[in-house]
Amino acid sequence: MKAAGAGEAPLAGQEVLQGLLQGWVDRGWLRPLDRALVVFLQEQLPAASPTALLLAALASHQVGRGHVCLDLEATRSDPDRTLSLPPEGEMPADGPPPPRPSQCLAGLGMADLVSALEDPDLVGTGPGCTPLVLQGRRLYLRRYWACEQRVAGALAQRLGRGTALRGSMDEERLRPWLDRLFGPPDAQGIDWQRAACALAASGAFAVITGGPGTGKTTTVVRLLALLQALHLEAGAEVPLRIRMAAPTGKAAARLNAAVAGALGGLALPQDAFGHAVREAIPARVTTLHRLLGSRPGSRHFRHDARRPLALDALVVDEASMIDLELMDALLQALPPEARLILLGDRDQLASVEAGAVLGELCARAGEGHYTPERAAWLQAVTGQRTPPEQQDPSGNALDQHVVMLRHSHRFGADSGIGRLARAVNAGDAQAVAAVWAQPGRDLARWGLEGPDDPALPAVCVDGGTHRSAGGDGAHPGGYGRYLRVMAAADPGPGADATARDAWAREVLAALEDFQVLCVLRRGPWGVEGMNHRIAGFLQERGLLDPQGIWYPGRPVIVTGNDYGLGLMNGDMGVALRVADATRNPVLRVAFPAGDGSGRIRWVLPSRLTAVETAFALTVHKSQGSEFRHTALVLPDRAGPLLTRELVYTAITRASRWFTLLEPRRGILEEAVTRRVLRSSGLQAALEGRLGRGE
Ligand SMILES: Nc1ncnc2c1ncn2[C@@H]1O[C@H](COP(=O)(O)OP(=O)(O)OP(=O)(O)O)[C@@H](O)[C@H]1O
């Protein structure tokens, strides 16, 4: 055991550390959980070094900020970043602020930090039972280290597997099917969708990444058709068991609709065989939690390595939202002979929980890194040449299974949303300014004088129509629209269940026309302030009567999984006034069933314990959803949350119109130069295993 020593003056003793951490908790700088961990460790290891325990508190705190570990290098160079000071919603507290991490760690170099962690009871360097693990310059809570190791191990195994797959393809037969599904290859350039399909067909693991509308769904539906066609053509009596899933109900519903659309466009033979292939592609998409079998009150799932999922191929959309622990659970539950295909946009915000798995897996996707052997194989099966700049003789096994789709088929070259998303993604503030100099019809930008600026009701109620009408006469809507639908389509107290469901579907669909997004939760520009003001605007216009917590027209978002009600975190619903059996008016909350069936689930408001009003959502909560018109409310000052990834995610939630509301001019340009960099060792762990040929 290593006791506190010289060079640790700022944390002269354990009581000082306790007091310091309590001061941080009081200010909202640290979670009570992080301090509780230190109290526990002190009880178990009374002689532990205060510096090591401080680092343990910071490592624990990083998990709450989405990092898998504490990066000691980053901690040393900018200690205050470990607490993201100033945090959103800092709690007012009496007296002078407590010392910051930079003061506590002042004068300590990397060697001092590493030396403080040389405590075999507290910190291990690999398997064992110490509460912390130090790997290189990364300090982990053991649970997350173990999780990262399992994910790296499962991915490495999957990358090495191919021939044992059920439905393995014969490469000779691959080319004609690719030609049928994609048309003849273009000799001029590479069609990355075709390449993605071939690469994903060739192994047990594939990642297809791309921005909005780049054809991820189109490609995966063709891939599934290809796999089924090859499987059935080889004489299989039963088709492959294929499942599709997404992290949220909203994302599952979107994929469901997109798959249904893509199925119609499949170029399959017009005969019994083509029919059998089409029939064998699943039309229903489920949530990952439902697929894995969530269990109330437990973080374990019904399906795991001992009770694996009964499937031959799994497609998971919106994979950027999958955190490390969920990826671990998913990989454990997947039979070794099944394929896993991840779809997602690597540039979006990562999951709220720790880990940015998709981002890490796709970190090298822009440059391809296909080996010359892989490029030759691709040419043989797709008839396309891989551009030389995408080839790399030292490309690793993961590179050979990742494809980036680059061309948006949804946003044309003149689309403002597409141009703005690209400029933001590139982190190019000048390019962003250039887009706004010529925004086109689908973008609008409003400077706000303050929380009472009349632009706010103009956009939130009516969509700000006079500034950004579409070329085809369509107008971006605000929340006034769904409330008018709610009033006009109300089937009345005598309506039967079918008519009520149809009404709810119509209102829920109209609600998806528009969404206000915020960066923050608190303050006038956060979700709480905006929710309050938007309800007021709608009330002033006589569209809403927000009395009490529950009122007709209240849109809500579920904030925690409720297995009893079958509602998942992120599900959105709306309160509607319906009639009970005796025709008395009662309030019920209508949710889409979330299983692709189009059914409506009606829930008593009193049973909903974890919901929030959803006129305004944080950008994080909006992930996996898409709205025809999206309005992003920026804060009036830059902070740790306002980053390029966040703004990109907000813009790409809009399918038709995007409105920017800025309390201070230029804040957008500031935001795009800030990045979210998540600390994790997944790439290193994976590379280590691939290098060892595991
Ligand atoms: N190769 C293509 N040629 C023409 N149109 C295409 C092609 N690929 C996709 N599309 C069309 O582009 C639109 C977007 O495609 P798709 O839904 O597959 O993209 P996506 O990447 O899954 O989008 P998102 O994830 O943003 O919803 C669809 O209307 C689709 O029909």
The ligand as an ORCA input file, in Angstrom:
! r2SCAN-3c Opt
* xyz 0 1
  N     -28.077      4.357    -55.104
  C     -29.170      5.110    -55.011
  N     -29.690      5.714    -56.072
  C     -30.783      6.500    -55.984
  N     -31.457      6.725    -54.844
  C     -30.979      6.150    -53.726
  C     -29.815      5.306    -53.744
  N     -29.585      4.890    -52.476
  C     -30.529      5.426    -51.726
  N     -31.369      6.179    -52.457
  C     -32.528      6.938    -51.976
  O     -32.073      7.909    -51.034
  C     -32.947      8.007    -49.934
  C     -32.173      7.714    -48.652
  O     -31.760      6.360    -48.669
  P     -31.670      5.494    -47.343
  O     -32.912      5.632    -46.538
  O     -31.259      4.123    -47.735
  O     -30.479      6.239    -46.633
  P     -29.982      6.151    -45.130
  O     -28.528      6.353    -45.167
  O     -30.483      4.874    -44.524
  O     -30.701      7.391    -44.514
  P     -30.944      7.831    -42.995
  O     -30.145      6.973    -42.111
  O     -30.536      9.232    -42.975
  O     -32.403      7.681    -42.818
  C     -34.069      7.017    -50.181
  O     -35.139      7.712    -50.756
  C     -33.480      6.047    -51.177
  O     -34.463      5.509    -52.031
*
